[in-house]
Every structure is written in C-alpha cells, then in structure tokens.
Amino acid sequence: MSDKPISIYLSYAAEDKALAGELRALLEPSAKRGGFTIRSEASVPPGGAPKREIPQMIAGADLILCLLSAAYFNDERTSELELAEIERRGKAAGAKVVVTPIYLRPMAALDLAWPWADELKGLPSTKKEVTRSTPREEVWQEIATEIFATIRKLRGGGDAAAAPKKEVAPSPVAADSAGDSPDDAPATNPAVPEKGGEQESRRTGAWSKKGVSEAPGREAVSGKVSKEQHKRLTEALLDAFSDYDDLRMMLEHGLGVRLARIVSDKGLEKVVFEIIEWANKQDRIPELLVAARQANPWNIKLLAFTEDIGAGPQLDVGAGAVRARGPGFGNLEKINRQRNGFLDPEPFMRELARREGQVCLIEYPNGEALGTGFLVGPDRVLTNAHVVDAFLSEGDAADEVVLRFDHRVLRDGRTVGDGTVHRLSPEKWLLARSPEDKLDYALLQLQGRAGDDELGANKDVAPRGFIKPATRKLTVGTPLLILQHPGGQPLRLAIDTEGVVGLSPDGNLVWYATNTLPGSSGSPCFDPKFQLVALHHGAATSTTGDQNEGIPILQILADLKAKGIPL
C-alpha cells in the first residue's frame, strides 16, 4: 500500500457550492488520519489558470465525486471543462480512478445529459436526491460512509476502478462482510495498526497482533467478555455515547461496520446491547474498545472498564501510542486526572473554528453589550431569558437589537473584526421562553439565515452553519468549555478540564468552575469535542460553594418539545 494520500476531486456547479460544503464538512475531519486530500475548483489560487489547473487536479485524482443537478450541466465550468476531463480520465485504458455520481438535486433526463452516469454506481443507493431526502443529515452520512469505504479499498490497493457499477465503489456491505461471514478474511480497521503486516483470525481470540500491544509478561486480551463484563461495558458505552448517531459514526469510522447490519432498533439500550453481542460473537471486543476510546477518550467509565479487564495499557488507541519499554518505564509518566485524556490538536482547532462563527454578541441599546447567544438553526438563536427581558421590558424594542457574529480578534492578534450584523425578525421574533427562575432560555427568530452566511475569502468554505444540541448527560468532573463575549469583549474561550462540580437534584441546573463575566449570559457550554451540553446562566452559590451555573441542554430540549418546538 502506498503512503501517498488518496486524492479526491469534488466536482460541483457554482450554484451548488453550499451543498458541496455540507459533504466536505463530513469528510474533512477524517482527511489527515484517513490519508486523503480533497480538492476542487476552489483549490485554484487567485490569479491561477483554472483551464490548466483543474484538468491537472482531475488527472491526479484517485476518486472523483460528481455532485449532479440541473445546474451541473448548465454550468460552463463543470459541463464544458470538468465533465469532459472526468470522462476522458475514467474511460482511459487501465484507468485507476473511481468516478462516483452523487444525486444532489432533481433533474430531468440524466440519461440524456450524461449517458455514462448510468454505468457508474451513484450515491445515495436509492438514487433519491439529497435535497429531497429527510432528514438530509442521514443521507449525507450514508454517502460519507460509502465514500470512506471506497477510500479504504483504494488505500488497501484493491481494484476500485470506475467502470461497471459493481466495481466502481465498494459498498459498506462488502466492507462489513469480513466480520459477519466465517468464510471471509478479517476487514482491515485503519484505526488499529497491524504489526508486520500480520493478521490473526478474530475467531481465535488471539489479539496480540491486532489492536493490543504485546506487553511483556501479560496475556493478550480476549476478544470476548463475560456476562458481568457485558453488563459493565453496556453501562460504559451508554455513558460515553448517549446519542444514536454518535454510536453509528463510532462503528462506521472506527470499525468500518454499518450499525444497521447489527441492529435496526433505535432504542439506545437495545442498540448498545446488540453491538456488544455482535462484537462478542465476532471476537471483536478489543476493536470495539479501541474505537470507543478513540471517539470518546474523556469518558471515565470506558477508561475504568478497559483498565479493570486488564486491557488499558495494551489497547493501542492511536497510531502513535507509546508502549512500555522495560521495567519501570511506565512510571516515568503518569495520568493525574483520569477524565483528562489527550486531544488531537487538529480536530480540536477545526471544531473550535466552526463553533466560533456560530456565537454572537447581543447588543442593546445603541451598541451596548447585553449578552451572548448562539445559532441552533440557520435562523434561530438561543440565549438567556434574562438577556431578552432587557428589551422586552421596554415595550418590545426588538428592532433596536443587534446580533453581531464574527466579533473576534483576527489572526494578527491585534485587530478586532467588526463582525457580521443580523437582526431579529420584524414579525414574530420570540419563538419560546422560559423565565429566569426556571430554565432561563429564549429562542429567537432572525430576520435572515445567518447559518447560510459564506465565511472567508475562499469561496469553497462551508457556510457558517449552526450548533446541534448533544443528548449526552453531564457528570461531575466533565471538562467544560465556554465560548463567550465576557464584558462585551471580542469572542473568548474559557476552559476548565474538570469543569462540572455538581448538578441540582432535579437536573435543571449544572454547576461548574469555568470562568465567565457579565456579558457571558447566554453562552454555549461544550464538552471537549465541542458538543453543546449546557446554556450558561450566571454566577451562583450552591451546595458545592460559589461557582457558575448553567442549564443542561437536555432540559431545554425537553421543554421545547413539550411546547411543540423541537430543535
């Protein structure tokens, strides 16, 4: 297998740039560790020569994704330049390239516009266009999973050339079958390093050569768990993955297995139980633990379980893991706080960059800083009720309110950006509210769709987007990060690696040590993976002393659902 990254070329019409950004946002987080790059017409530098450079990028691509719509065949660049080069490359004798059509938006007579498309395997498999699929996030996930499967095959040196439908892009079913059929060879999991190219059958339970390092004097970890361990692992996974989609992505990205092939029931406890049952039968418990720990390295229950079964030091949860090298070597370094795992800087910075564009400073009156808010939909902002009450009490002066996004210190470290101004809807701007003495939240309707704003000079950058609430429960000791405008300052990030210090008995409040100031009210509180877990509310004195206080996002979601306004 070559060490050269797989090159992906993304071909789309100018009109479909935002939709291409949605797909790119799903693929890019895995690009570095997955060994691939993504290029498109936007990769041509300012002043470059697209007619020369685009064909060069297509000629060097291993995988070409064509986002099909009527606009694709009306766009001069895609229809006259890119499409011709793609066909020439794909139909050349001995071509080693995968060409995958993606059905983006409805169009008539695709077979006439591009007859070759009918010979290729398109996505999604149903051929139902992405924009007509509900929810859209699910069909994008299906498409991304198929693309990852193709990348794995290309990385493994398999023949994924684009010609007949069944040879163009391998389906997840083919990638999964290695773990499901006793007659198949084991599927390669890129997250678990091989030693010397050797693989051992999962059915033997001998894991010293795959997923577990060979610690001197210790036995290899079994591929199965006992009945009692099954129960404890179920509890650990439920604690680490309180959302169905998080579980699905952990399996697909970490083990190369589609969750639907294991269980169709969406009841979370049932799903977790069946995942462990499946892993037990396949002798893949160590791989499951590797994938789970990689997806959630901060979870104390997962860490405790792997340590208790004797797998903690042996599980190689990263390609660069350092193994013990002789007596006493492991004592030179120490994990001082079990919850504080290690983070990969690049994904952390990428998520931070996304989130900082989704938080706004709320100003009233005359540009005076009032509080902080954040997007929870393309045109919806969540903040505190007590922030909103400041202008509600003055005869509904909503037309004077400014929501200023992108108000932050720029890359030079000195200049403060003016930001992007949005306003409240002139009609019904207050969608839902819970008073300060209860859940203290307000859901606001914007006049425009701030989430669709195009950011940066690079026109291939994904839109601003919005923050999707997490469904995980908070526990004491969870690290807590808050993006905020303290005192009306440019955007700031406060971090406490053991932030959560307590929860109220009714679950309506969470207390934490993470720093804030006046003006931080209404800020989003995140876990280390930038999952939204709480709405900051203010300072408070509780049973654990003086600290800050917020509202768990699960409580707000439940209240909105009861009011018929689900996020």
KOLMI-349434 format. One record per residue (C-alpha): x, y, z. Coordinates in steps of 0.1 Angstrom, whole numbers, padded with zeros to 4 digits, always signed. Layout:
BEGIN
XYZ/...
***
This chain:
BEGIN
+0000+0000+0000/+0014+0034-0010/+0019+0061+0017/+0008+0087-0008/-0026+0103+0002/-0057+0094-0018/-0066+0124-0039/-0103+0133-0041/-0116+0158-0066/-0150+0173-0058/-0169+0184-0089/-0199+0207-0085/-0217+0236-0101/-0212+0271-0086/-0249+0271-0077/-0244+0240-0055/-0214+0253-0036/-0232+0253-0002/-0244+0217-0007/-0208+0207-0016/-0197+0224+0016/-0221+0201+0036/-0204+0170+0022/-0170+0184+0026/-0177+0192+0062/-0184+0155+0068/-0153+0142+0050/-0126+0167+0061/-0124+0158+0098/-0111+0124+0088/-0088+0135+0060/-0055+0137+0078/-0058+0104+0097/-0077+0087+0069/-0049+0095+0044/-0067+0115+0018/-0070+0151+0004/-0099+0170-0011/-0095+0194-0040/-0120+0213-0062/-0121+0243-0085/-0117+0264-0053/-0082+0250-0049/-0071+0271-0079/-0053+0300-0062/-0062+0337-0070/-0047+0346-0103/-0043+0309-0113/-0053+0293-0146/-0084+0272-0140/-0084+0258-0175/-0049+0244-0169/-0050+0236-0132/-0084+0219-0130/-0076+0192-0156/-0043+0186-0137/-0062+0180-0105/-0086+0157-0122/-0057+0138-0139/-0041+0132-0104/-0073+0122-0086/-0080+0087-0073/-0116+0094-0065/-0138+0119-0083/-0172+0129-0068/-0196+0145-0092/-0225+0164-0075/-0252+0161-0101/-0281+0186-0106/-0295+0206-0135/-0271+0234-0126/-0242+0209-0131/-0250+0205-0168/-0257+0243-0172/-0226+0255-0155/-0199+0263-0181/-0170+0251-0159/-0185+0217-0149/-0202+0209-0182/-0176+0220-0207/-0143+0216-0187/-0146+0192-0158/-0171+0167-0173/-0150+0162-0204/-0118+0157-0184/-0136+0133-0160/-0149+0111-0188/-0115+0111-0205/-0098+0101-0173/-0123+0075-0163/-0126+0058-0197/-0089+0056-0204/-0075+0022-0208/-0062+0009-0174/-0076+0039-0156/-0071+0037-0118/-0098+0061-0107/-0132+0058-0091/-0159+0081-0105/-0189+0084-0083/-0220+0104-0092/-0239+0119-0063/-0275+0127-0069/-0278+0162-0054/-0309+0179-0068/-0337+0167-0090/-0332+0169-0128/-0349+0156-0158/-0333+0131-0183/-0300+0124-0166/-0295+0095-0191/-0295+0121-0219/-0274+0147-0202/-0247+0122-0191/-0252+0087-0205/-0221+0074-0188/-0236+0080-0154/-0258+0050-0159/-0227+0028-0160/-0215+0041-0126/-0225+0034-0091/-0242+0065-0078/-0250+0077-0043/-0272+0075-0024/-0280+0039-0034/-0318+0048-0036/-0310+0074-0062/-0332+0098-0043/-0317+0132-0045/-0301+0146-0014/-0323+0177-0013/-0354+0156-0014/-0343+0133+0015/-0355+0138+0050/-0336+0142+0073/-0309+0154+0050/-0282+0147+0076/-0289+0109+0074/-0285+0107+0036/-0252+0127+0038/-0240+0102+0064/-0248+0073+0042/-0230+0089+0013/-0200+0097+0035/-0199+0061+0047/-0198+0048+0012/-0170+0073+0003/-0150+0061+0033/-0154+0025+0022/-0141+0034-0012/-0111+0052+0003/-0103+0021+0024/-0103+0000-0007/-0081+0024-0025/-0057+0026+0004/-0056-0012+0006/-0045-0014-0031/-0077-0031-0042/-0091-0026-0077/-0117+0002-0073/-0115+0014-0109/-0145+0031-0124/-0163+0010-0150/-0191-0015-0143/-0214-0005-0115/-0204-0032-0091/-0167-0024-0095/-0168+0014-0091/-0172+0020-0054/-0173-0008-0028/-0204-0007-0006/-0203-0008+0032/-0219-0043+0029/-0188-0056+0012/-0166-0039+0037/-0186-0052+0066/-0189-0088+0055/-0155-0097+0067/-0167-0096+0103/-0201-0112+0095/-0192-0142+0074/-0169-0170+0088/-0155-0177+0054/-0143-0141+0048/-0109-0126+0057/-0110-0100+0085/-0117-0065+0074/-0089-0040+0079/-0096-0014+0105/-0073+0016+0098/-0077+0028+0134/-0060-0004+0146/-0024-0007+0134/-0011-0040+0120/+0022-0055+0132/+0045-0066+0104/+0015-0070+0081/+0003-0100+0102/-0034-0106+0110/-0049-0131+0133/-0083-0146+0128/-0109-0129+0150/-0123-0163+0158/-0092-0174+0176/-0095-0147+0203/-0057-0141+0199/-0054-0104+0198/-0017-0099+0205/-0011-0089+0169/-0041-0067+0162/-0054-0038+0183/-0034-0047+0215/+0003-0042+0221/+0023-0071+0234/+0031-0060+0269/+0058-0083+0284/+0046-0107+0310/+0009-0101+0302/-0016-0122+0283/-0033-0109+0253/-0068-0095+0258/-0096-0119+0250/-0119-0110+0221/-0149-0117+0243/-0164-0105+0275/-0182-0124+0303/-0218-0118+0313/-0208-0094+0341/-0183-0076+0318/-0211-0074+0292/-0233-0055+0317/-0205-0032+0327/-0195-0025+0291/-0231-0017+0283/-0232+0009+0311/-0199+0024+0299/-0210+0027+0263/-0243+0042+0273/-0224+0068+0294/-0200+0075+0266/-0225+0076+0237/-0259+0090+0247/-0268+0096+0210/-0277+0070+0184/-0258+0089+0156/-0226+0091+0178/-0227+0053+0182/-0233+0049+0144/-0203+0071+0135/-0181+0054+0160/-0188+0020+0145/-0186+0032+0109/-0154+0052+0113/-0137+0031+0139/-0146-0005+0128/-0158+0000+0092/-0192-0015+0102/-0227-0002+0095/-0249-0001+0126/-0279-0012+0105/-0262-0045+0098/-0261-0052+0136/-0295-0039+0148/-0323-0019+0134/-0340-0010+0167/-0332+0027+0177/-0338+0022+0214/-0303+0031+0227/-0300+0004+0254/-0311-0023+0230/-0287-0009+0203/-0257-0010+0228/-0266-0045+0240/-0268-0058+0204/-0235-0041+0195/-0217-0059+0223/-0234-0092+0214/-0222-0088+0179/-0187-0079+0189/-0186-0109+0213/-0196-0133+0185/-0170-0119+0162/-0143-0118+0188/-0140-0080+0182/-0144-0066+0217/-0108-0051+0217/-0115-0034+0184/-0148-0021+0198/-0130-0007+0229/-0103+0009+0206/-0130+0026+0185/-0150+0037+0216/-0119+0051+0234/-0108+0070+0202/-0143+0085+0198/-0146+0094+0235/-0112+0094+0252/-0126+0115+0281/-0151+0090+0294/-0142+0077+0328/-0164+0046+0327/-0148+0034+0294/-0113+0040+0308/-0122+0022+0341/-0136-0008+0322/-0106-0012+0299/-0083-0009+0330/-0103-0034+0350/-0102-0061+0324/-0065-0056+0320/-0067-0040+0286/-0060-0004+0294/-0022-0003+0288/-0024-0028+0260/-0051-0012+0238/-0034+0009+0212/-0059+0038+0208/-0037+0057+0184/-0012+0051+0157/+0014+0070+0177/+0008+0053+0211/+0039+0048+0233/+0043+0013+0247/+0061+0003+0278/+0098-0004+0271/+0111-0023+0301/+0108-0024+0339/+0097+0008+0354/+0094+0027+0321/+0057+0033+0327/+0064+0051+0360/+0082+0079+0343/+0049+0095+0333/+0015+0095+0350/-0021+0102+0342/-0030+0126+0371/-0067+0131+0362/-0084+0102+0347/-0111+0122+0329/-0085+0144+0312/-0075+0123+0282/-0054+0135+0253/-0068+0155+0224/-0057+0156+0187/-0049+0193+0181/-0061+0195+0145/-0097+0182+0150/-0100+0204+0182/-0089+0235+0163/-0112+0227+0134/-0142+0223+0156/-0133+0255+0175/-0131+0274+0142/-0166+0261+0133/-0181+0270+0166/-0166+0305+0169/-0185+0316+0138/-0218+0304+0154/-0217+0325+0185/-0229+0362+0186/-0227+0392+0208/-0262+0406+0216/-0262+0444+0217/-0289+0468+0230/-0294+0497+0232/-0271+0517+0208/-0245+0490+0206/-0242+0483+0243/-0232+0448+0251/-0261+0429+0266/-0252+0392+0265/-0241+0363+0243/-0262+0340+0220/-0256+0312+0195/-0272+0297+0164/-0292+0265+0169/-0307+0266+0135/-0300+0286+0103/-0322+0314+0115/-0326+0307+0152/-0306+0319+0182/-0306+0306+0218/-0298+0329+0247/-0310+0336+0283/-0345+0349+0290/-0330+0375+0313/-0310+0388+0284/-0341+0392+0263/-0361+0407+0292/-0339+0438+0290/-0356+0449+0258/-0389+0432+0263/-0395+0454+0294/-0391+0485+0273/-0421+0480+0251/-0406+0453+0228/-0377+0473+0213/-0366+0443+0193/-0360+0464+0162/-0330+0480+0180/-0313+0448+0189/-0281+0438+0171/-0268+0402+0169/-0231+0406+0160/-0214+0375+0147/-0176+0371+0140/-0167+0398+0166/-0133+0384+0175/-0096+0391+0174/-0082+0383+0140/-0051+0363+0131/-0027+0392+0136/-0035+0390+0173/-0044+0428+0174/-0071+0438+0150/-0107+0433+0162/-0131+0423+0134/-0163+0444+0131/-0182+0412+0126/-0214+0405+0107/-0247+0420+0119/-0280+0402+0119/-0314+0414+0132/-0344+0399+0148/-0374+0391+0127/-0397+0421+0124/-0427+0398+0129/-0426+0371+0155/-0391+0371+0169/-0397+0353+0202/-0404+0317+0195/-0402+0303+0230/-0392+0314+0265/-0387+0300+0300/-0384+0326+0328/-0352+0333+0347/-0363+0314+0378/-0370+0282+0357/-0349+0273+0327/-0339+0309+0318/-0338+0305+0280/-0352+0323+0250/-0353+0311+0214/-0352+0339+0189/-0361+0341+0152/-0338+0360+0130/-0347+0382+0100/-0322+0364+0078/-0305+0330+0077/-0272+0337+0095/-0264+0300+0093/-0261+0303+0055/-0235+0331+0056/-0205+0323+0035/-0173+0327+0055/-0138+0337+0044/-0123+0347+0011/-0121+0311+0000/-0155+0305-0017/-0152+0268-0011/-0155+0272+0027/-0187+0257+0041/-0214+0280+0053/-0215+0293+0089/-0238+0265+0100/-0253+0261+0135/-0248+0242+0167/-0267+0209+0171/-0275+0201+0208/-0260+0170+0222/-0280+0144+0240/-0253+0133+0265/-0258+0136+0302/-0234+0157+0323/-0215+0141+0351/-0193+0156+0378/-0157+0161+0366/-0167+0166+0329/-0144+0192+0312/-0163+0223+0302/-0155+0249+0276/-0175+0281+0272/-0173+0304+0241/-0185+0338+0252/-0183+0376+0250/-0173+0385+0286/-0179+0422+0293/-0188+0427+0256/-0152+0418+0246/-0144+0400+0214/-0151+0363+0215/-0132+0344+0242/-0128+0307+0251/-0127+0296+0288/-0116+0261+0296/-0117+0240+0328/-0106+0204+0325/-0126+0193+0354/-0153+0220+0350/-0185+0203+0362/-0186+0204+0400/-0223+0194+0406/-0258+0191+0394/-0291+0200+0411/-0313+0171+0423/-0340+0179+0397/-0314+0180+0369/-0324+0216+0359/-0290+0231+0369/-0254+0223+0363/-0226+0240+0384/-0191+0245+0371/-0158+0262+0377/-0153+0275+0341/-0147+0313+0341/-0173+0339+0329/-0180+0376+0334/-0211+0398+0330/-0220+0397+0293/-0214+0359+0292/-0250+0352+0299/-0265+0330+0271/-0232+0315+0261/-0229+0279+0248/-0211+0253+0271/-0193+0225+0254/-0176+0192+0262/-0140+0188+0248/-0155+0175+0215/-0174+0208+0212/-0207+0191+0217/-0233+0215+0231/-0242+0204+0267/-0255+0234+0285/-0266+0271+0283/-0246+0294+0306/-0269+0312+0330/-0248+0332+0355/-0229+0330+0388/-0245+0311+0418/-0240+0298+0452/-0249+0261+0456/-0242+0232+0479/-0207+0230+0463/-0199+0266+0470/-0195+0297+0447/-0193+0289+0411/-0210+0294+0377/-0243+0279+0368/-0260+0267+0336/-0290+0249+0322/-0283+0214+0308/-0293+0214+0272/-0314+0182+0276/-0337+0202+0299/-0342+0229+0273/-0348+0204+0246/-0375+0186+0267/-0392+0220+0274/-0392+0230+0238/-0405+0196+0227/-0434+0200+0252/-0442+0234+0236/-0442+0218+0201/-0409+0235+0190/-0383+0207+0186/-0348+0218+0176/
***
